[in-house]
Amino acid sequence: MDNRNILLHNVDFDDLIKTIDECQGDVFLETVDGDVLNLKSKLCQLIGLSTILKHSQVGEAILRCTNPDDETLLFRFNLYGEVPKKE
């Protein structure tokens, strides 16, 4: 796993999407089954995630970011549960 991958465990899906919406680059969700979704796409959020995620929580998955600033934002969300506030 390179330095732009974040391993998620039991994350609230709604808060995750709010955080991803604040990201500047692409954010990919990679599941243990090998599925890869671009979470910046609302279509992937609505259709794809509903088929692989249960009860609006990510059981276990990896987020891969294309922007280092997004990695920091998502790391803080994953570690502290901090959801960025819209200004």
C-alpha positions in Angstrom: 0.0 0.0 0.0 1.5 3.4 -1.0 1.3 6.5 1.1 -1.9 7.6 -0.6 -4.0 4.6 0.5 -6.2 4.8 3.6 -7.6 1.6 5.1 -11.1 2.2 6.3 -13.0 0.2 9.0 -16.6 0.7 10.0 -17.0 4.3 8.6 -20.4 6.1 8.4 -21.2 6.2 4.7 -23.0 9.6 4.8 -20.1 11.3 6.6 -17.6 9.6 4.2 -19.5 11.1 1.2 -19.6 14.6 2.8 -15.8 14.4 3.3 -15.2 13.1 -0.3 -17.3 15.9 -1.7 -14.7 18.3 -0.2 -11.8 16.5 -1.9 -10.1 18.2 -4.9 -8.9 15.1 -6.8 -10.3 11.7 -7.5 -10.9 9.3 -4.6 -11.2 5.6 -5.4 -12.8 3.0 -3.1 -11.2 -0.5 -3.4 -12.9 -3.4 -1.7 -11.5 -6.7 -0.6 -13.4 -8.3 -3.5 -11.4 -6.2 -6.0 -14.1 -3.6 -6.9 -12.8 -0.1 -7.7 -15.2 2.9 -7.7 -14.4 6.5 -8.3 -16.3 8.1 -5.3 -16.2 11.6 -6.9 -18.8 10.2 -9.3 -22.3 10.7 -8.0 -23.4 7.7 -10.2 -20.9 5.5 -8.4 -22.0 6.8 -5.1 -25.7 6.1 -5.8 -25.6 2.9 -7.8 -22.3 1.1 -7.2 -21.9 1.6 -3.5 -25.5 0.4 -2.8 -24.5 -3.0 -4.2 -21.3 -3.5 -2.2 -21.9 -1.6 1.0 -24.4 -2.7 3.7 -26.3 -0.6 6.2 -24.7 2.7 5.1 -21.3 1.6 6.6 -18.0 0.6 4.9 -17.1 -2.7 6.5 -13.5 -2.7 5.3 -12.1 -1.0 2.2 -9.2 1.1 1.0 -9.4 4.6 -0.3 -6.8 5.7 -2.8 -6.4 9.5 -3.5 -4.9 11.3 -6.4 -4.3 14.5 -4.4 -2.1 14.5 -1.3 -4.3 17.2 0.4 -7.2 14.9 0.0 -5.3 12.1 1.7 -4.8 14.3 4.7 -8.5 15.2 4.8 -9.6 11.6 4.6 -7.0 10.4 7.1 -8.3 12.9 9.7 -11.9 11.7 8.9 -10.9 8.1 9.3 -8.9 8.6 12.4 -10.9 11.3 14.3 -14.3 11.2 12.5 -13.8 14.8 11.5 -16.2 15.9 8.7 -15.1 19.1 7.0 -17.5 22.0 7.4 -18.8 23.7 4.3 -17.9 27.4 4.3 
